[in-house]
Amino acid sequence: MLRKFGVLALLALAACQTAPERRWEEARFYPLKSHPTDAELTAAPYQPGVTVTSYATPPDVVAATAPASGKGASIKDLSDHGQGDLVKSLATLIAADAADCAADEKTPCKYQTLLKALGVSSAAGAGGDSGPPAIAYVDATALKRVVVVNVLNAADWRPGDRLAQYTVDATPVATQDGKIQFTNFTIAQTQSTNDKLGSVVQTTQFSLTGNVSPTLGVSAAAAGTAQVAAAYSNNKAVSSDITQAFIPLNVNLQGGDLFVQRRGDAITDISGNTLIALTVVLPKDSEETALVVTKETLFKAGAVLPAEKASLAVNFTDFASDKTDVMATVALDYQLRHILSGGSTYTEGDDSVSFVRANIQSPQVLIPQAEIIGEKWIVLATQTTGGRQTCELKVTPKLLFSPGDAFHLYFSNALDAGYFVGWLNAAKGTEINAGQLILKINGQPVNWKTSPQTFRVANRAIWRDAVGGCDQPN
């Protein structure tokens, strides 16, 4: 019969754990509030930030900033003042040049020598007399843009807190001229990378050993030989890399609005930039419809071409409304992963967390007004007799529109506009393109006999915002 067992020794327990890689051993946060409420986590200063901006889509092939051998830099590389000073110098040189200055290489034109020395080129200048070009139509109300959606973590988030997911809704604000829409997005990408931040190896070891000597009614000497040894051991090692994981990205256009959704993964911070190439369609402003000069044929062999042979290649262009900035109402619907405890380690399995969802909204500038206006240069005429007044030179396409119509004449830079002013003063032109384009001042055809004019180049945006003038700016 078995007697009651006597425990000769208690079990000796030993537990050993290798801690995972840690952010800190001990941390204290200020203010000393360990667990903000959900309401506090969704209000400043815990709110994330969101901005939506855009910039013009770069061309597929971007020209080098430095001119290649034998090629000049664009006139657009000069400042407004630089272009203006160059135009004045060129006008003086053109007036002083001989009529046949470009007839041979031995007698180069002075203005061409200046341009070559400066390494500047322009689409304007000398050309042939092959006849007036046809007028092309261009719709400039659809702007190619790259939209940048930037979501920022709040400054008061603790390490380990992050956005688990978010949706950004950008709704363009309609203007007095009509609705604005996003269309035709072609590319979407994030600036996230797959950077390895380190490795975590977590090893847990549990051991139990002990000697048990049951009393089986035998002598003490025998009992010494009856001891039973027992041991149990369990080791587990978990290794994982800390990386910026791949981030799913969803982009959708619905009803002209832009929706961007991102969802994170373990150890993934989804804040940062998302870039989307798309088209922004703006309402047309009929007051900004213009003929845009793409090429000039005004001189030949250094001589001024007469009005019946001189020509302007122009595009009949509908421009977008540019009275104000293009605005968008931007809403950020987000889910915050907030750590309650366990934030001192990179391992997320030991975290106690709460998920808080909230929404913030704000108006933001999508396209600044200056970028919608763009580079537009015009010619102004100032009367030299009678009451002095300054007017914008406009044109009427004779075969396409009624005599009462008059449209802006836009140049893409001051140099091209300056060439045209030089031709006007030299040729005393009243029309061009073999009579197809009639030049007008204050709604009336240019008349050099009864109303002598002084012409100059001006920036369209500056003139439009100026006060006075016989042609009140639109």
Secondary structure, DSSP 4 states (H G I P E B T S, - for coil): -PPPP--SSPPEEEEEEEPPPBS-S----SS--SS--HHHHTSTTS--EEEEEEEEPPPSSPPPSSPPTT-PEEGGGS-HHHHHHHHHHHHHHHHHS-TTTTSSTTS--HHHHHHHHHTEE-S-SB---S-PPPPEEEEESEEEEEEEEEEE--TTPPTT-EEEEEEEEEEEPPBTTB--EEEEEEEEEE-----EEEEEEEEEEEEEEEEE----S--HHHHHT--EEEEEEEEEEEEEEEE-----EEEEEETTEEEEEEE--TT----EEEEEEEEEE--B-GGG-EEEEEEEE-EETTEEPPTTT-EEEEEEEEEBP-SS-EEEEEEEEEEEEEEEE-TTBS-STT-EEEEEEEEEEEEEEEE-HHHHH-S-EEEEEEESSSS--EEEEEEEETTTS-TT--EEEEBSSHHHHHHHHHHHHHHT-SEETTTTEEEEETTEE--TTTS-EEEEEEEHHHHHHSS--SS---
